[in-house]
Amino acid sequence: QEQLAEAGGGLVRPGGSLRLSCVVSGISSTPDVMGWYRQAPGKERELVARAYTYGWTEYADSVKGRFTISRDDANATAYLQMNSLKPEDTADYYCNAGRIRVPRFDIWGQGTQVTVSS
C-alpha cells in the first residue's frame, strides 16, 4: 500500500530553523515530483515548494531564499529545510508524491504541524 509519512514539525522561535522529512513507501517507481504544501487555520492549502526528477525546483514567493527542498530518490525521501522562520509560516505542512507516467500515483501524507512563535 502506498504511504507517505512526514516528520520534523514542531515549535520554533521566529528566525529559527526546522527540517521536515517525508518518506514514501509502497511504490515501485520514482515520483515525477515531490512537493510540500501548507495549510494555515482558516486558509486554503498552498504550495510551498516542489522538486522534479530532472532537478528543477519551484518555490512560493513567500519562502524563496529561506526554504530549500531536496530529494533523495534512492531512499524515496524528500526534505524541506526551513530557515529564518516567521510567524506567518505557522501551518500544517503536507508532503505529496506524484507520478504522471505509468504507474501513476498521487500520494499525500497526514501532515506535520509547524508553529513559529516567541
C-alpha positions, 0 to 999 in steps of 0.5 A: 500500500502506498504511504507517505509519512512526514516528520520534523514539525514542531515549535520554533522561535521566529528566525529559527530553523526546522527540517521536515522529512517525508518518506514514501513507501509502497511504490515501485517507481520514482515520483515525477515530483515531490512537493510540500504544501501548507495549510494555515487555520482558516486558509486554503492549502498552498504550495510551498515548494516542489522538486522534479526528477530532472532537478528543477525546483519551484518555490512560493514567493513567500519562502524563496531564499529561506526554504530549500527542498531536496530529494533523495530518490534512492531512499524515496525521501524528500526534505524541506529545510526551513530557515529564518522562520516567521510567524506567518509560516505557522501551518500544517505542512503536507508532503505529496508524491506524484507520478504522471507516467505509468504507474501513476500515483498521487500520494499525500501524507497526514501532515506535520504541524509547524508553529513559529512563535516567541 
